[in-house]
Amino acid sequence: MSMSSDFPTLSEVWQLLLAFFRFELFITPSVLIFMYWLGAVGLPLLAIVLIRKILQHPAMPDISEVPVWQRNRTLVIASGITMFVFAELIWRMMIETVLAYFQMRDALIGVSLL
C-alpha cells in the first residue's frame, strides 16, 4: 500500500514541531478564528440568558408603574438590535486587529528573507 503525497513525511512533521517549539510557527491565528466564532455565537446567547435573569429578578419594577412614553416596544427592540450589531462588529474588529498583526509579521519575515 503506497502512501499518499497529501500526508507529510516524518521529516516534515519533525520540522514543523521544531518550528513550533522555536516560536517560528504560530497557532494563534487558527485559535483566534475559533475564538471569533465562539464569541459570535456565544455572546448573543449569553446576553439572552443575562437579560432573562435581570427581567426575572424580584427587584424589577412592575411595567404598570412605568409611564406610557417609556413603554415603546419598538424603540426597545430597535435599541437591542442596534446594540447587538455593534457588539458583533466590535468583536469582529478586535479579532481582525490581532490577525492583522500576524499578517504584518508574516509579511515582514518574508521581506527580511529576500
NUZATOR-355294 format. One record per residue: residue number from 0; x, y, z of N, C-alpha, C in turn; chain. Coordinates in Angstrom, 2 decimals. Layout:
PT   pos    n_east   n_north      n_up   ca_east   ca_north     ca_up    c_east   c_north      c_up   unit
PT   NUM         X         Y         Z         X          Y         Z         X         Y         Z      A
...
# end
This chain:
PT   pos    n_east   n_north      n_up   ca_east   ca_north     ca_up    c_east   c_north      c_up   unit
PT     0      0.85     -1.16      0.00      0.00       0.00      0.00      0.90      1.23      0.00      A
PT     1      0.69      2.12     -0.96      1.54       3.31     -1.07      0.93      4.47     -0.29      A
PT     2      1.82      5.30      0.23      1.39       6.48      0.98      0.99      7.57     -0.01      A
PT     3     -0.04      8.30      0.32     -0.48       9.42     -0.50      0.46     10.59     -0.29      A
PT     4      0.63     11.43     -1.32      1.53      12.58     -1.22      0.89     13.71     -0.40      A
PT     5     -0.40     13.54     -0.01     -1.07      14.55      0.80     -0.59     14.53      2.25      A
PT     6     -0.09     13.42      2.70      0.34      13.31      4.09      1.80     13.76      4.21      A
PT     7      2.11     14.51      5.28      3.50      14.95      5.46      4.37     13.77      5.88      A
PT     8      5.61     13.84      5.47      6.56      12.80      5.88      6.96     13.04      7.32      A
PT     9      7.64     12.06      7.89      8.10      12.17      9.28      9.07     13.34      9.42      A
PT    10      9.90     13.55      8.42     10.84      14.66      8.44     10.11     16.01      8.44      A
PT    11      9.06     16.13      7.64      8.28      17.37      7.59      7.57     17.63      8.92      A
PT    12      7.04     16.58      9.52      6.37      16.72     10.82      7.38     17.18     11.85      A
PT    13      8.58     16.59     11.84      9.63      16.98     12.78     10.01     18.45     12.59      A
PT    14     10.14     18.89     11.34     10.47      20.30     11.07      9.38     21.24     11.57      A
PT    15      8.12     20.85     11.39      7.00      21.66     11.88      7.01     21.74     13.41      A
PT    16      7.29     20.62     14.06      7.36      20.62     15.52      8.49     21.52     16.02      A
PT    17      9.65     21.43     15.37     10.77      22.28     15.76     10.43     23.76     15.56      A
PT    18      9.78     24.08     14.44      9.38      25.47     14.18      8.38     25.94     15.22      A
PT    19      7.49     25.06     15.63      6.51      25.41     16.66      7.19     25.68     18.00      A
PT    20      8.13     24.83     18.39      8.81      24.99     19.67      9.78     26.17     19.68      A
PT    21     10.25     26.59     18.51     11.11      27.78     18.41     10.30     29.06     18.19      A
PT    22      8.99     28.97     18.23      8.07      30.09     18.00      8.25     30.70     16.61      A
PT    23      8.61     29.89     15.65      8.65      30.32     14.26      7.29     30.06     13.58      A
PT    24      6.52     29.17     14.17      5.19      28.82     13.68      4.20     29.13     14.78      A
PT    25      3.19     29.95     14.46      2.21      30.35     15.46      0.90     29.61     15.25      A
PT    26      0.28     29.22     16.35     -1.05      28.61     16.28     -2.13     29.65     16.55      A
PT    27     -1.73     30.83     16.99     -2.69      31.84     17.39     -3.69     32.23     16.31      A
PT    28     -3.29     32.44     15.05     -4.30      32.80     14.04     -5.44     31.77     13.93      A
PT    29     -5.11     30.50     13.99     -6.17      29.47     13.93     -7.03     29.51     15.18      A
PT    30     -6.40     29.68     16.34     -7.16      29.75     17.59     -8.03     31.01     17.60      A
PT    31     -7.53     32.12     17.06     -8.31      33.35     17.02     -9.57     33.20     16.18      A
PT    32     -9.46     32.52     15.07    -10.64      32.31     14.23    -11.67     31.46     14.97      A
PT    33    -11.19     30.43     15.68    -12.09      29.62     16.50    -12.74     30.47     17.59      A
PT    34    -11.96     31.31     18.25    -12.48      32.18     19.30    -13.49     33.18     18.75      A
PT    35    -13.25     33.66     17.53    -14.22      34.58     16.92    -15.58     33.91     16.80      A
PT    36    -15.60     32.71     16.24    -16.88      32.03     16.04    -17.52     31.66     17.38      A
PT    37    -16.69     31.30     18.35    -17.22      31.00     19.67    -17.87     32.25     20.27      A
PT    38    -17.22     33.39     20.13    -17.78      34.63     20.65    -18.97     35.13     19.84      A
PT    39    -18.91     34.96     18.53    -20.01      35.43     17.67    -21.30     34.68     17.97      A
PT    40    -21.20     33.44     18.37    -22.38      32.66     18.73    -22.66     32.79     20.23      A
PT    41    -21.60     32.77     21.04    -21.75      32.76     22.49    -22.21     34.08     23.09      A
PT    42    -21.75     35.20     22.56    -22.14      36.49     23.12    -23.64     36.75     23.05      A
PT    43    -24.30     36.52     21.94    -25.75      36.71     21.93    -26.48     35.75     22.87      A
PT    44    -26.01     34.51     22.95    -26.65      33.56     23.86    -26.47     33.99     25.31      A
PT    45    -25.28     34.46     25.65    -25.02      34.96     26.99    -25.87     36.18     27.30      A
PT    46    -26.02     37.06     26.33    -26.85      38.26     26.51    -28.31     37.88     26.77      A
PT    47    -28.81     36.90     26.04    -30.20      36.46     26.24    -30.37     35.89     27.64      A
PT    48    -29.43     35.07     28.09    -29.52      34.49     29.43    -29.48     35.59     30.49      A
PT    49    -28.57     36.55     30.33    -28.48      37.63     31.32    -29.72     38.51     31.34      A
PT    50    -30.26     38.82     30.18    -31.47      39.64     30.12    -32.63     38.91     30.81      A
PT    51    -32.75     37.61     30.58    -33.81      36.84     31.23    -33.66     36.86     32.75      A
PT    52    -32.41     36.71     33.22    -32.17      36.74     34.67    -32.51     38.10     35.25      A
PT    53    -32.14     39.16     34.55    -32.44      40.51     35.03    -33.94     40.74     35.08      A
PT    54    -34.65     40.31     34.03    -36.10      40.52     33.99    -36.84     39.70     35.04      A
PT    55    -36.27     38.57     35.46    -36.92      37.73     36.45    -36.54     38.11     37.88      A
PT    56    -35.64     39.08     38.02    -35.20      39.49     39.36    -36.37     40.12     40.11      A
PT    57    -36.53     39.80     41.39    -37.67      40.32     42.14    -37.66     41.84     42.31      A
PT    58    -36.51     42.48     42.18    -36.44      43.93     42.36    -36.83     44.70     41.10      A
PT    59    -37.13     43.99     40.02    -37.53      44.67     38.78    -38.88     45.35     38.99      A
PT    60    -39.02     46.61     38.56    -40.30      47.29     38.75    -41.38     46.70     37.85      A
PT    61    -42.59     46.81     38.30    -43.73      46.37     37.52    -43.90     47.35     36.36      A
PT    62    -44.17     46.82     35.15    -44.25      47.69     33.97    -45.43     48.65     34.07      A
PT    63    -46.41     48.32     34.88    -47.55      49.24     35.02    -47.13     50.53     35.72      A
PT    64    -46.00     50.51     36.44    -45.51      51.71     37.10    -44.73     52.63     36.16      A
PT    65    -44.36     52.11     35.00    -43.56      52.88     34.05    -44.50     53.75     33.21      A
PT    66    -44.15     55.03     33.00    -45.00      55.89     32.17    -45.17     55.33     30.75      A
PT    67    -46.28     55.66     30.13    -46.62      55.14     28.80    -45.54     55.48     27.78      A
PT    68    -44.98     56.66     27.82    -43.99      57.07     26.81    -42.71     56.27     26.93      A
PT    69    -42.48     55.57     28.04    -41.28      54.75     28.19    -41.52     53.28     27.86      A
PT    70    -42.73     52.92     27.50    -43.07      51.53     27.21    -43.00     51.19     25.72      A
PT    71    -42.44     52.01     24.92    -42.43      51.81     23.48    -41.60     50.58     23.12      A
PT    72    -42.27     49.48     22.79    -41.59      48.21     22.46    -40.71     48.34     21.22      A
PT    73    -41.16     49.09     20.24    -40.39      49.25     19.01    -39.05     49.89     19.30      A
PT    74    -39.05     50.90     20.13    -37.80      51.57     20.49    -36.88     50.63     21.26      A
PT    75    -37.42     49.85     22.15    -36.62      48.90     22.93    -36.04     47.83     22.02      A
PT    76    -36.85     47.30     21.12    -36.37      46.26     20.20    -35.32     46.83     19.26      A
PT    77    -35.54     48.02     18.70    -34.55      48.64     17.81    -33.25     48.91     18.55      A
PT    78    -33.34     49.36     19.79    -32.13      49.61     20.59    -31.38     48.31     20.84      A
PT    79    -32.10     47.25     21.14    -31.47      45.96     21.36    -30.78     45.42     20.12      A
PT    80    -31.44     45.55     18.98    -30.83      45.09     17.72    -29.59     45.93     17.40      A
PT    81    -29.67     47.23     17.59    -28.53      48.10     17.33    -27.35     47.74     18.23      A
PT    82    -27.62     47.52     19.52    -26.54      47.15     20.43    -25.94     45.80     20.04      A
PT    83    -26.78     44.86     19.60    -26.29      43.55     19.17    -25.37     43.69     17.97      A
PT    84    -25.78     44.47     16.98    -24.96      44.66     15.76    -23.62     45.31     16.12      A
PT    85    -23.66     46.34     16.96    -22.40      46.99     17.34    -21.51     46.07     18.16      A
PT    86    -22.08     45.24     19.02    -21.28      44.30     19.80    -20.60     43.29     18.87      A
PT    87    -21.34     42.80     17.89    -20.75      41.85     16.93    -19.66     42.51     16.09      A
PT    88    -19.89     43.77     15.68    -18.86      44.49     14.90    -17.60     44.72     15.72      A
PT    89    -17.76     45.11     16.97    -16.59      45.35     17.82    -15.84     44.05     18.05      A
PT    90    -16.56     42.97     18.28    -15.92      41.66     18.45    -15.12     41.28     17.20      A
PT    91    -15.72     41.50     16.04    -15.04      41.19     14.78    -13.79     42.06     14.60      A
PT    92    -13.91     43.35     14.91    -12.76      44.25     14.73    -11.63     43.91     15.69      A
PT    93    -11.95     43.47     16.90    -10.90      43.07     17.84    -10.11     41.88     17.29      A
PT    94    -10.82     40.90     16.78    -10.14      39.71     16.24     -9.34     40.08     15.00      A
PT    95     -9.92     40.90     14.11     -9.22      41.30     12.89     -7.94     42.08     13.20      A
PT    96     -7.95     42.88     14.25     -6.76      43.64     14.62     -5.61     42.71     14.97      A
PT    97     -5.89     41.70     15.76     -4.83      40.77     16.14     -4.40     39.93     14.94      A
PT    98     -5.35     39.51     14.10     -4.98      38.75     12.91     -4.13     39.61     11.96      A
PT    99     -4.44     40.89     11.86     -3.64      41.79     11.01     -2.22     41.87     11.52      A
PT   100     -2.05     41.86     12.82     -0.70      41.87     13.39      0.08     40.65     12.90      A
PT   101     -0.53     39.48     12.92      0.16      38.28     12.48      0.44     38.33     10.98      A
PT   102     -0.46     38.90     10.19     -0.21      39.03      8.75      0.94     40.00      8.49      A
PT   103      1.00     41.09      9.26      2.12      42.03      9.10      3.43     41.37      9.48      A
PT   104      3.41     40.58     10.54      4.62      39.87     10.95      5.08     38.91      9.86      A
PT   105      4.14     38.15      9.29      4.50      37.23      8.21      5.06     37.98      7.01      A
PT   106      4.48     39.14      6.67      4.98      39.93      5.55      6.38     40.46      5.84      A
PT   107      6.61     40.91      7.05      7.95      41.41      7.41      8.98     40.30      7.42      A
PT   108      8.61     39.12      7.87      9.52      37.98      7.83      9.85     37.65      6.38      A
PT   109      8.83     37.69      5.49      9.06      37.43      4.07      9.98     38.45      3.43      A
PT   110      9.85     39.72      3.81     10.72      40.77      3.27     12.13     40.61      3.78      A
PT   111     12.27     40.22      5.06     13.61      40.10      5.63     14.37     38.91      5.05      A
PT   112     13.66     37.93      4.50     14.32      36.76      3.92     14.80     37.03      2.49      A
PT   113     14.35     38.11      1.88     14.75      38.40      0.49     16.17     38.86      0.38      A
# end
